Amino acid sequence: MPVANDHYVANDQLPRQIRTLTHVYSLTARRFTAQEFASNHCQLGNVGLALTTMLNWLAQLNQEELVLGKVN
């Protein structure tokens, strides 16, 4: 997950990665910010936000699959 002030990953890496994903079914991207105290590498200032974001994303995917009838 990209962050605004990552000292390991360049800020332009996320849009470059997104542009290479031309055959994906769906794509979700999010940049964590200093206002959320999550702008450092691996969201170290707010790991709870990162985990909540991931769990909410997984729940959303599961709900979409249920609506589409892909899950038993």
C-alpha positions as protocol buffer text, in pm:
chain_id: "A"
residue {
  index: 1
  type: MET
  ca { x: 0 y: 0 z: 0 }
}
residue {
  index: 2
  type: PRO
  ca { x: 152 y: 328 z: -104 }
}
residue {
  index: 3
  type: VAL
  ca { x: 208 y: 616 z: 132 }
}
residue {
  index: 4
  type: ALA
  ca { x: 276 y: 984 z: 76 }
}
residue {
  index: 5
  type: ASN
  ca { x: 616 y: 1003 z: 250 }
}
residue {
  index: 6
  type: ASP
  ca { x: 759 y: 658 z: 189 }
}
residue {
  index: 7
  type: HIS
  ca { x: 1137 y: 665 z: 217 }
}
residue {
  index: 8
  type: TYR
  ca { x: 1173 y: 334 z: 26 }
}
residue {
  index: 9
  type: VAL
  ca { x: 921 y: 365 z: -259 }
}
residue {
  index: 10
  type: ALA
  ca { x: 903 y: 661 z: -496 }
}
residue {
  index: 11
  type: ASN
  ca { x: 571 y: 852 z: -511 }
}
residue {
  index: 12
  type: ASP
  ca { x: 541 y: 795 z: -886 }
}
residue {
  index: 13
  type: GLN
  ca { x: 557 y: 416 z: -848 }
}
residue {
  index: 14
  type: LEU
  ca { x: 185 y: 367 z: -778 }
}
residue {
  index: 15
  type: PRO
  ca { x: 56 y: 534 z: -1096 }
}
residue {
  index: 16
  type: ARG
  ca { x: 324 y: 355 z: -1300 }
}
residue {
  index: 17
  type: GLN
  ca { x: 218 y: 19 z: -1154 }
}
residue {
  index: 18
  type: ILE
  ca { x: -149 y: 93 z: -1219 }
}
residue {
  index: 19
  type: ARG
  ca { x: -78 y: 175 z: -1583 }
}
residue {
  index: 20
  type: THR
  ca { x: 83 y: -167 z: -1635 }
}
residue {
  index: 21
  type: LEU
  ca { x: -227 y: -353 z: -1508 }
}
residue {
  index: 22
  type: THR
  ca { x: -420 y: -340 z: -1832 }
}
residue {
  index: 23
  type: HIS
  ca { x: -606 y: -672 z: -1805 }
}
residue {
  index: 24
  type: VAL
  ca { x: -735 y: -663 z: -1448 }
}
residue {
  index: 25
  type: TYR
  ca { x: -1099 y: -733 z: -1367 }
}
residue {
  index: 26
  type: SER
  ca { x: -1100 y: -462 z: -1102 }
}
residue {
  index: 27
  type: LEU
  ca { x: -847 y: -243 z: -927 }
}
residue {
  index: 28
  type: THR
  ca { x: -849 y: -60 z: -597 }
}
residue {
  index: 29
  type: ALA
  ca { x: -575 y: 186 z: -507 }
}
residue {
  index: 30
  type: ARG
  ca { x: -531 y: 408 z: -206 }
}
residue {
  index: 31
  type: ARG
  ca { x: -250 y: 634 z: -84 }
}
residue {
  index: 32
  type: PHE
  ca { x: -217 y: 679 z: 291 }
}
residue {
  index: 33
  type: THR
  ca { x: -143 y: 1034 z: 409 }
}
residue {
  index: 34
  type: ALA
  ca { x: 26 y: 1229 z: 689 }
}
residue {
  index: 35
  type: GLN
  ca { x: -317 y: 1361 z: 796 }
}
residue {
  index: 36
  type: GLU
  ca { x: -405 y: 1000 z: 881 }
}
residue {
  index: 37
  type: PHE
  ca { x: -68 y: 950 z: 1056 }
}
residue {
  index: 38
  type: ALA
  ca { x: -6 y: 673 z: 805 }
}
residue {
  index: 39
  type: SER
  ca { x: 233 y: 830 z: 554 }
}
residue {
  index: 40
  type: ASN
  ca { x: 545 y: 632 z: 649 }
}
residue {
  index: 41
  type: HIS
  ca { x: 660 y: 305 z: 497 }
}
residue {
  index: 42
  type: CYS
  ca { x: 416 y: 23 z: 591 }
}
residue {
  index: 43
  type: GLN
  ca { x: 185 y: 280 z: 754 }
}
residue {
  index: 44
  type: LEU
  ca { x: 388 y: 254 z: 1077 }
}
residue {
  index: 45
  type: GLY
  ca { x: 220 y: 561 z: 1225 }
}
residue {
  index: 46
  type: ASN
  ca { x: -127 y: 409 z: 1190 }
}
residue {
  index: 47
  type: VAL
  ca { x: -113 y: 35 z: 1134 }
}
residue {
  index: 48
  type: GLY
  ca { x: -471 y: 6 z: 1257 }
}
residue {
  index: 49
  type: LEU
  ca { x: -592 y: 217 z: 965 }
}
residue {
  index: 50
  type: ALA
  ca { x: -401 y: -2 z: 720 }
}
residue {
  index: 51
  type: LEU
  ca { x: -548 y: -321 z: 867 }
}
residue {
  index: 52
  type: THR
  ca { x: -899 y: -177 z: 878 }
}
residue {
  index: 53
  type: THR
  ca { x: -865 y: -65 z: 516 }
}
residue {
  index: 54
  type: MET
  ca { x: -755 y: -413 z: 407 }
}
residue {
  index: 55
  type: LEU
  ca { x: -1031 y: -588 z: 601 }
}
residue {
  index: 56
  type: ASN
  ca { x: -1295 y: -351 z: 463 }
}
residue {
  index: 57
  type: TRP
  ca { x: -1163 y: -412 z: 110 }
}
residue {
  index: 58
  type: LEU
  ca { x: -1183 y: -790 z: 158 }
}
residue {
  index: 59
  type: ALA
  ca { x: -1535 y: -761 z: 298 }
}
residue {
  index: 60
  type: GLN
  ca { x: -1637 y: -550 z: -2 }
}
residue {
  index: 61
  type: LEU
  ca { x: -1495 y: -808 z: -242 }
}
residue {
  index: 62
  type: ASN
  ca { x: -1678 y: -1084 z: -60 }
}
residue {
  index: 63
  type: GLN
  ca { x: -2005 y: -887 z: -73 }
}
residue {
  index: 64
  type: GLU
  ca { x: -1961 y: -825 z: -446 }
}
residue {
  index: 65
  type: GLU
  ca { x: -1905 y: -1198 z: -502 }
}
residue {
  index: 66
  type: LEU
  ca { x: -2218 y: -1280 z: -302 }
}
residue {
  index: 67
  type: VAL
  ca { x: -2422 y: -1036 z: -510 }
}
residue {
  index: 68
  type: LEU
  ca { x: -2284 y: -1185 z: -828 }
}
residue {
  index: 69
  type: GLY
  ca { x: -2354 y: -1537 z: -704 }
}
residue {
  index: 70
  type: LYS
  ca { x: -1992 y: -1650 z: -710 }
}
residue {
  index: 71
  type: VAL
  ca { x: -1984 y: -1774 z: -351 }
}
residue {
  index: 72
  type: ASN
  ca { x: -2180 y: -2074 z: -221 }
}
